[in-house]
Amino acid sequence: MQPPICLVIWACLVVICFATQTRADVISDWNDTAIRAIKAVNPNALFGSRALAMTHVAQFDAVNAVARCYQPYAADLSVPGASAEAAAAQAAYHVLTNLYPTQGPLLDAALSVSLAAVPGGQSKLAGIALGNATAAAVLALRANDGATAVVPYTPGTGPGVWIPTPSAFAPALLPQWRYVTPWTMSSPDQFRPGPPPALDSALWAQDFNEIKAIGETNSPIRTPEQTDIALFHIEVPSYTLGGSASRYAVAARPLRLADSARLFALENMVMADALVSVWDAKFTYNFWRPVTAIRAADTDGNPATGPDPAWTPLRATPPHPEYPAAHTIVSAAGAEVLASVFGNEFTFTIESPTLPGRPRTFARFSDFPGESSAARIGAGFHYRNSTEVAAQMGVRIGQHALATVLRDIEPPVILGVVPSVKELWPPNRRLVPVSVAVIATDNCDPAPTAEIIEVTSNEGLTGRGDFTAPDWEITGPLSVNLRAERSRAGPGRVYTITIRCTDAFGNSSVERVQVTCPHDQRRSEE
């Protein structure tokens, strides 16, 4: 795909783009297919997050090899003539058939639909080969990431310490996940928080009594709306926010294929990293769940808490330590990525299989992790402080990823700078309005911005020529007033206008153009 050529004109910043805008259906379609394949085999959030990140990173590298917009992740390839749609479909298929071989019929059918939409020929064949190549690179990269390692874990004992919870009393879930290789973080403990509240603190008593009252199965103070929220968010956020909400957003505001691939890759990498990060914290602090704490409150040494040996949460407690809240950190990280692309103020409506037939509408992406936090308290799973800490961790993980991976690192290319006036005449010492048209191209940003950042003159040490009045004034992003005067001695005055062109990632380039006020009292011929 050729980079879009954009013409930015004067202060109105009119942009004419000559690139074909491609809908991201193939990325969204395979996100849905991947989630269906994952849930059919093992809906576990940890392995699911890994599979989704692998799928979408392979798709991103495939599409990016055609468009050459962003930093690659696992495969630095360049195949400009290949079909990006075929490459994305094949990459997803290759990854998923390796991870979920029993889902062959589902994946075969999805690939058939995707490839049928691509015209036959060498471009399609090249795209298929490219997709296989990027998928193989991702599979090789994650082959020894620690996801299947065996890590012994023995629960501790005593107040504040996690032990298996009723009713299943299952062992701790996948304790090795705290050591899984991150996608965007430097290490699993990069964003590890401080410890949970001390058991003799006022904060502990406050959080304890709140969840004891609202998180119990038949809580008299939990409203029907709060119960709906708790049940809705039992579903894994990688499948709701990272899946349904992301697909909703792309359908509502279609992106270029490269941008859609980047969105889903970033979204799923930060969600996967959020789980690695939260597992690191959970198995560092091994903090007890509410169902354990409330039944054994007479052991915590805090006079402001009281036991209830029969207390039961709204739903069965997940089998891993409490602090921090996994759903919240994953949601907060994902919301950060979505907001970076669409803006935080974005209304979306999605459903959850854990509250069928009761869709929920969110006015902002940041509302989702906020509601997820309330849900985990209302369900009797997490203390408020745990959700607040998790939200902060998720935001930091999202921001870190946005600043470090899959970035555009190439500045715009300025193809031309044309002033509306090239020569100032007569030299009547008046300010003359001059506008500048800028022609620029950028691989990733279809509309880089341009602005005048400096004006200099070859006359006068202070840039003021013969008189004390200013010789120029910048009046707009691409407009300037220049004084029509020059020294009586010398060949004439030369104004140099410096223009900076900046893309959405902050990369910039500069170009200069000159406007003259000649010495001769007759205008030179063009």
C-alpha positions in Angstrom: 0.0 0.0 0.0 1.4 3.4 -1.0 1.6 6.0 1.8 -1.2 8.5 1.6 -0.1 11.8 0.0 -1.7 14.7 1.9 -2.0 18.3 0.8 -2.3 20.7 3.7 -3.4 24.1 2.7 -3.1 27.4 4.7 -4.8 27.9 8.0 -7.8 25.8 7.1 -5.6 22.7 7.0 -7.6 21.1 4.2 -6.3 17.6 3.7 -6.6 15.6 0.5 -5.6 12.0 0.9 -5.0 9.7 -2.1 -4.9 6.4 -0.2 -7.6 3.9 -0.4 -9.3 3.4 3.0 -9.6 -0.3 3.8 -12.2 -1.6 6.3 -10.8 -3.8 9.1 -13.4 -6.6 8.7 -10.8 -9.3 8.5 -9.2 -8.3 11.8 -12.6 -8.0 13.6 -13.8 -11.3 12.1 -10.9 -13.2 13.2 -11.1 -11.7 16.7 -14.6 -13.2 17.0 -13.5 -16.5 15.5 -10.5 -16.7 17.8 -12.6 -16.1 20.9 -15.1 -18.8 19.8 -12.3 -21.3 19.2 -10.7 -20.5 22.6 -14.0 -20.8 24.5 -14.9 -24.0 22.8 -11.7 -25.6 24.1 -10.7 -23.8 27.3 -12.2 -20.4 28.3 -9.5 -19.8 30.9 -8.6 -16.1 30.8 -4.8 -16.7 31.0 -4.4 -19.1 28.1 -7.1 -17.1 26.2 -5.2 -13.9 26.6 -2.0 -15.5 25.3 -3.8 -17.0 22.3 -5.5 -13.7 21.4 -2.2 -11.7 21.7 -0.4 -14.3 19.5 -3.2 -14.2 16.9 -3.4 -10.5 16.6 0.4 -9.9 16.7 0.8 -12.3 13.8 -2.0 -10.4 11.9 -0.4 -7.1 12.7 3.1 -8.1 11.5 1.5 -9.5 8.3 -0.5 -6.4 7.5 2.4 -4.2 8.5 4.7 -6.0 6.1 2.5 -4.8 3.3 1.8 -1.3 4.6 5.1 -0.6 6.3 3.5 1.8 8.8 4.7 0.8 12.2 7.5 -0.9 14.1 7.2 -4.7 13.5 7.0 -7.0 16.5 8.0 -10.5 15.8 8.7 -10.5 12.0 10.4 -7.6 10.2 9.2 -8.3 6.7 8.4 -6.2 3.6 6.1 -7.6 1.0 4.4 -4.5 -0.6 2.6 -6.4 -3.4 0.9 -8.9 -1.1 -2.8 -8.9 -0.2 -3.0 -7.6 3.4 -6.4 -9.2 3.8 -5.2 -12.6 2.8 -2.1 -12.2 4.9 -4.1 -11.3 8.0 -6.6 -14.2 7.6 -3.8 -16.7 7.0 -1.8 -15.5 9.9 -4.7 -15.9 12.3 -5.6 -19.3 10.9 -2.0 -20.5 11.2 -1.7 -19.5 14.9 -5.1 -20.8 15.9 -4.8 -24.1 14.2 -1.5 -24.7 16.0 -3.0 -23.7 19.4 -6.4 -25.3 19.0 -6.1 -28.1 16.5 -9.5 -29.6 17.5 -11.2 -26.5 16.1 -10.3 -27.3 12.6 -13.8 -27.2 11.1 -14.5 -23.7 12.7 -11.2 -22.3 11.5 -11.3 -23.9 8.1 -14.7 -22.3 7.5 -13.6 -18.9 8.7 -10.5 -19.0 6.4 -12.6 -20.0 3.4 -14.9 -17.0 3.9 -11.9 -14.6 4.4 -10.0 -15.8 1.4 -13.1 -15.9 -0.8 -13.3 -12.1 -0.5 -9.8 -11.7 -1.9 -9.4 -11.7 -5.7 -7.2 -14.6 -7.0 -3.8 -14.0 -8.3 -0.2 -13.5 -7.2 -1.1 -10.9 -4.6 -3.4 -13.3 -2.9 -0.8 -16.1 -3.0 1.9 -13.7 -1.7 -0.5 -12.7 1.2 -1.1 -16.3 2.2 2.7 -17.0 2.2 3.2 -13.8 4.3 0.6 -14.8 6.8 2.2 -18.2 7.3 5.6 -16.5 7.8 4.5 -14.0 10.5 2.4 -16.7 12.3 5.5 -19.0 12.3 7.6 -16.2 13.8 5.1 -15.5 16.6 4.8 -19.2 17.4 8.5 -19.5 17.6 8.8 -16.4 19.7 6.3 -17.7 22.3 7.4 -21.4 22.2 9.3 -21.1 25.5 7.5 -18.2 27.2 6.8 -20.1 30.4 3.1 -20.6 29.9 3.3 -24.4 30.3 6.0 -24.5 32.9 5.3 -26.4 36.1 5.8 -24.2 39.2 5.0 -25.8 42.5 2.9 -23.8 44.9 1.9 -24.6 48.4 -0.7 -22.3 50.1 0.3 -20.7 53.4 -1.5 -20.5 56.6 -2.7 -17.9 59.1 -4.6 -14.6 59.0 -4.4 -12.7 55.7 -3.0 -15.7 53.7 -4.8 -17.2 50.7 -6.0 -20.8 51.0 -8.3 -22.7 48.6 -11.9 -21.4 48.8 -15.3 -23.0 48.8 -17.1 -24.6 47.3 -14.6 -26.4 45.0 -11.5 -25.7 47.2 -9.6 -25.9 43.9 -5.8 -25.4 44.0 -4.3 -22.1 42.9 -4.8 -21.5 39.2 -1.7 -21.6 37.0 0.9 -20.2 39.5 3.5 -20.2 36.7 1.8 -17.3 35.0 3.6 -14.8 37.2 6.8 -15.9 35.3 5.4 -15.8 31.7 7.4 -13.6 29.3 5.6 -10.3 28.9 4.7 -8.8 25.5 5.3 -5.1 26.3 6.7 -5.0 29.8 10.4 -5.4 30.6 9.6 -7.9 33.3 6.5 -9.4 35.1 7.2 -7.3 38.2 7.7 -4.0 36.4 4.4 -2.6 37.7 4.2 -4.6 41.0 2.3 -2.5 43.6 3.0 -2.2 47.3 1.4 -4.7 49.7 -2.3 -4.9 50.6 -3.5 -3.0 53.7 -2.4 -4.3 57.1 -5.0 -6.3 58.9 -5.0 -3.9 61.9 -5.6 -0.8 59.7 -8.7 1.2 59.3 -8.6 0.7 55.5 -8.8 -3.0 56.0 -11.8 -2.8 58.3 -13.5 -0.4 55.9 -13.0 -2.7 52.9 -13.8 -5.8 54.8 -17.2 -4.4 56.1 -18.1 -3.1 52.7 -17.8 -6.4 50.9 -19.2 -8.3 53.8 -22.4 -6.3 53.5 -22.7 -6.0 49.7 -21.0 -9.1 48.3 -22.9 -11.8 50.2 -25.2 -14.1 48.2 -28.4 -12.7 49.5 -27.2 -9.2 50.4 -30.2 -7.0 51.5 -28.3 -3.8 50.4 -27.1 -4.9 47.0 -29.6 -3.4 44.4 -30.8 -5.3 41.4 -28.7 -3.0 39.2 -25.6 -3.8 41.3 -26.4 -7.5 41.0 -26.7 -7.2 37.2 -23.3 -5.4 37.1 -21.7 -8.1 39.2 -23.0 -10.9 36.9 -22.3 -9.0 33.7 -18.6 -8.7 34.5 -18.0 -12.3 35.5 -17.2 -12.8 31.8 -13.5 -12.4 31.0 -12.8 -8.7 29.9 -10.5 -10.0 27.1 -13.7 -11.3 25.5 -16.0 -8.4 26.3 -13.9 -5.2 26.2 -11.1 -6.6 24.2 -13.5 -8.5 21.9 -17.1 -7.2 21.7 -16.3 -3.6 22.5 -13.3 -3.4 20.2 -15.2 -4.9 17.3 -18.1 -2.5 18.0 -15.7 0.5 17.9 -14.1 -0.5 14.6 -17.5 -1.1 13.1 -18.7 2.3 14.2 -15.5 4.1 13.1 -13.7 2.0 10.5 -10.0 2.2 10.5 -7.4 1.5 7.8 -6.5 -2.2 7.9 -3.0 -1.5 9.3 -4.5 0.7 12.1 -7.1 -1.9 13.0 -4.5 -4.6 13.1 -2.4 -2.4 15.4 -5.3 -1.7 17.7 -6.2 -5.4 18.2 -2.6 -6.3 18.6 -1.9 -3.6 21.2 -5.2 -4.3 23.0 -4.5 -8.0 23.4 -0.9 -7.5 24.3 -1.7 -5.2 27.2 -4.5 -7.4 28.4 -2.1 -10.4 28.3 0.5 -8.4 30.1 -2.0 -7.2 32.7 -2.6 -10.8 33.6 1.1 -11.5 33.9 1.5 -8.4 36.1 -1.4 -9.2 38.3 -0.3 -12.8 38.7 3.1 -11.6 39.8 1.4 -9.4 42.5 -1.1 -12.1 43.5 1.5 -14.7 44.1 3.9 -12.3 45.8 1.4 -11.2 48.5 -0.9 -14.3 48.6 -3.7 -12.2 50.2 -6.8 -14.0 51.4 -10.2 -13.8 49.7 -13.2 -12.3 51.3 -14.9 -15.6 51.8 -11.9 -16.7 53.9 -11.4 -13.5 55.7 -15.0 -13.0 56.7 -15.4 -16.6 58.0 -12.2 -16.2 60.0 -12.4 -12.5 61.0 -11.9 -13.3 64.6 -8.3 -14.1 63.7 -7.3 -10.8 62.0 -6.7 -8.9 65.2 -8.9 -6.0 64.1 -11.7 -5.0 66.6 -13.7 -3.3 63.8 -14.3 -6.6 61.9 -16.5 -9.5 62.9 -16.8 -13.1 61.6 -19.6 -14.8 59.8 -18.9 -18.5 59.5 -21.7 -19.0 57.0 -20.9 -16.1 54.7 -21.0 -16.9 50.9 -20.3 -14.6 48.0 -22.7 -14.0 45.1 -20.8 -16.5 42.9 -18.0 -19.0 43.5 -14.7 -17.3 44.2 -12.0 -17.7 41.5 -9.2 -20.0 42.7 -6.2 -17.6 43.1 -5.1 -15.0 45.6 -7.1 -11.8 46.0 -4.8 -8.9 45.6 -5.0 -7.1 43.2 -8.2 -7.5 41.1 -7.5 -9.2 37.7 -10.6 -8.1 35.9 -10.0 -4.5 36.8 -6.3 -4.4 35.7 -7.1 -6.1 32.4 -10.1 -3.7 31.7 -8.0 -0.6 32.6 -5.2 -1.6 30.4 -7.5 -2.4 27.5 -9.5 0.8 27.9 -6.3 2.9 27.8 -5.5 1.5 24.3 -9.0 1.9 23.0 -9.2 5.5 24.2 -5.8 6.2 22.5 -7.4 5.4 19.1 -11.0 6.5 19.5 -10.9 9.0 22.4 -12.3 8.1 25.8 -15.7 9.6 25.1 -17.1 6.8 23.1 -20.5 5.2 23.6 -20.8 1.5 23.1 -23.2 -1.3 23.9 -22.2 -4.9 24.4 -23.6 -8.1 25.8 -22.1 -10.7 28.2 -22.9 -14.4 28.3 -22.9 -14.2 32.1 -25.9 -11.9 32.0 -27.7 -13.0 28.8 -30.2 -10.7 27.2 -29.2 -7.8 29.4 -26.8 -5.6 27.3 -25.0 -2.7 29.0 -24.1 0.7 27.5 -21.0 2.6 28.4 -20.4 6.3 27.6 -16.6 6.1 28.0 -14.1 3.4 27.7 -12.9 4.3 31.2 -16.3 3.5 32.5 -15.8 -0.2 31.8 -13.0 -0.7 34.3 -14.8 1.4 36.8 -17.9 -0.7 36.5 -15.7 -3.9 36.6 -14.3 -2.7 39.9 -17.8 -2.3 41.4 -18.7 -5.7 40.0 -15.9 -7.5 41.7 -16.9 -6.0 45.0 -20.6 -6.7 44.4 -19.8 -10.3 43.5 -17.9 -10.8 46.8 -14.6 -11.4 45.1 -12.4 -8.3 45.8 -11.9 -5.5 48.3 -12.2 -1.9 47.1 -8.5 -1.1 47.6 -7.6 -4.1 45.5 -9.6 -2.8 42.5 -8.2 0.8 42.9 -4.6 -0.5 42.9 -5.4 -2.8 39.9 -6.9 0.2 37.9 -3.7 2.2 38.4 -1.6 -0.7 37.3 -3.7 -1.3 34.2 -3.5 2.4 33.2 0.3 2.3 33.6 0.6 -0.9 31.5 -1.5 0.6 28.8 0.4 3.8 28.7 3.8 2.0 28.7 2.8 -0.1 25.7 1.5 2.8 23.7 4.8 4.6 24.3 7.1 1.7 23.5 5.7 -0.8 20.9 4.1 -0.8 17.5 4.9 2.8 17.1 5.4 4.9 14.0 9.1 6.0 14.2 9.3 7.6 10.7 8.7 11.3 10.3 6.5 12.7 7.6 8.2 13.4 4.2 7.6 17.0 3.1 7.3 16.8 -0.7 6.8 20.5 -1.3 6.4 23.9 0.3 4.8 26.7 -1.8 4.3 30.3 -0.5 1.4 32.3 -1.9 3.7 35.2 -2.5 7.3 34.6 -3.7 8.4 38.2 -4.1 7.4 41.3 -2.1 7.0 44.4 -4.3 6.9 47.3 -4.1 9.1 47.8 -1.0 6.5 50.1 0.7 7.3 48.9 4.2 3.9 47.4 4.7 3.1 44.0 6.0 2.0 41.6 3.3 -0.1 38.4 4.1 1.6 35.2 2.9 0.1 31.7 3.2 2.0 28.5 2.7 0.8 25.3 1.1 2.5 22.1 2.3 2.5 18.8 0.5 3.5 16.0 2.8 3.2 12.2 3.1 3.4 9.9 6.0 3.2 6.1 6.1 1.0 5.9 9.2 -0.8 9.2 9.6 -3.1 10.1 6.7 -3.2 13.7 7.9 0.0 15.0 9.4 -0.2 18.6 10.7 2.0 21.4 9.4 2.9 24.7 11.0 5.3 27.7 10.6 7.7 27.6 13.5 10.2 30.3 12.6 10.9 33.2 10.3 14.3 34.7 9.8 15.8 37.4 7.6 19.2 37.9 6.1 19.1 41.6 7.2 19.4 43.0 10.7 20.9 41.4 13.7 17.6 41.2 15.5 15.6 40.4 12.4 14.1 43.9 12.3 15.7 45.3 9.2 15.9 49.1 8.9 13.1 50.1 11.3 12.0 49.2 14.8 8.6 47.8 13.8 8.6 44.0 13.5 9.4 42.8 10.0 7.2 39.7 10.3 4.5 38.1 12.4 3.2 34.6 12.4 -0.6 34.9 12.2 -1.7 31.2 11.9 -0.4 27.7 11.5 0.5 28.3 7.9 0.2 32.1 7.5 2.6 34.9 8.2 2.8 38.7 7.5 6.1 39.8 6.0 7.2 43.4 5.7 7.9 44.6 2.1 11.2 46.4 2.8 15.0 45.9 2.3 18.2 47.7 3.0 19.3 50.3 0.6 22.6 48.4 0.3 22.9 44.8 -0.8 21.1 42.5 -3.2 17.8 42.6 -1.2 16.1 41.0 1.7 15.5 37.2 1.9 12.9 35.9 4.4 13.3 32.2 5.3 10.1 30.5 6.6 10.6 27.2 8.5 7.8 24.7 8.4 7.5 21.7 10.7 5.3 18.7 9.7 4.3 16.4 12.6 2.5 13.0 12.6 0.2 11.6 15.2 3.1 9.9 17.0 5.0 13.1 17.4 7.6 12.4 14.7 8.4 15.6 12.8 10.4 16.9 9.9 11.2 20.5 8.8 11.5 22.3 5.4 12.2 25.9 4.5 11.0 28.2 1.8 12.2 31.7 0.9 10.3 34.9 0.1 12.4 37.8 -1.2 12.1 41.6 -1.4 14.6 42.4 -4.2 16.9 45.4 -4.3 16.0 46.4 -7.9 12.9 48.6 -8.2 11.5 46.4 -10.9 10.3 42.9 -10.4 12.4 40.0 -11.7 10.8 37.7 -14.2 9.7 34.2 -13.1 
